[in-house]
Amino acid sequence: MRRKELRGVKWSDVHFEPVGKARCGFVHVRGTKSKNSKRNLSLTVAAQMILLQQREISECDYVFVMDTDHKRQASVWALNHAHERVRNLLGMPKEFVLHSLRHTFGTRLGETGVDAFAIMRIMGHGSISISQRYVHPTPETIENAFLALDRANHTFELKMNQEIEQRDKWEGAATVSVTVDESAEKPVALVVQ
């Protein structure tokens, strides 16, 4: 999420239980930048653990709260300050800003073979051209695409062969034909062979 989106998450936006055929709960992101920034993000086990820890801390409607006052929504400054503390503890360079985590997330999605359209939806981008920056197909990704297509083609061939076998079973079986007189409202003859 973007910083503004993150600080705006309320407990009413957090759904730990899956809905419908989903396997994961989700967080509803209200969006701050465009119509595409409004979205639902699936909750991994790690994300659920973090949210449950935040639930122990937060004393208001917001998930992320101030360090000193757990009844107030975290400010952008507070989020940046918390990131700086962790960054300094880890000895990371100053160029590693909070927004860098968002870019890392998008890059990792791309590296795992997620297509640009899914990245666009997950990250709330306004256009596919922004999402394409995160997709860098490796030779393995390209090979996996061909293998996936080969599996899909094989499955399609099996299904077609099954349908042909079913049709062949019915050859020679009884057939029904209807003779219709165009001037009549009902069929004139029904013949079973």
SULLINWO-V488153 format. One record per backbone hydrogen bond with DSSP energy under -0.5 kcal/mol. NH is the residue of the N-H (numbers start at 1). CO is the residue of the C=O. If there is no record, write none. Layout:
BEGIN
nh={NH	NH}
co={CO	CO}
END
This chain:
BEGIN
nh={6	7	8	9	11	13	14	15	15	16	22	26	27	28	29	29	30	37	38	39	39	41	43	44	48	49	50	51	52	53	54	55	56	57	57	58	59	63	64	65	66	66	72	74	79	80	81	82	83	84	85	86	87	88	89	90	91	91	92	96	97	100	101	101	102	103	104	105	106	107	108	109	110	111	112	113	114	119	120	121	122	123	124	125	130	131	132	133	133	134	135	136	142	143	144	145	146	147	148	149	150	151	152	153	154	155	156	157	158	159	160	161	162	163	164	165	166	167	168	169	170	171	171	173	177	179	180	181	182	184	188	189	191	193	193}
co={2	3	4	6	61	10	11	13	26	14	19	15	41	13	27	39	28	34	35	29	37	27	25	42	44	45	46	47	48	49	50	51	52	53	54	54	70	9	9	63	69	72	69	64	75	76	77	78	79	80	81	82	83	84	85	86	87	88	87	93	95	97	97	98	98	99	100	101	102	103	104	105	106	107	108	110	109	115	116	117	118	119	120	120	127	127	128	129	130	131	132	134	138	139	140	141	142	143	144	145	146	147	148	149	150	151	152	153	154	155	156	157	158	159	160	161	162	163	164	165	166	167	168	170	191	189	178	186	180	181	179	179	177	175	191}
END
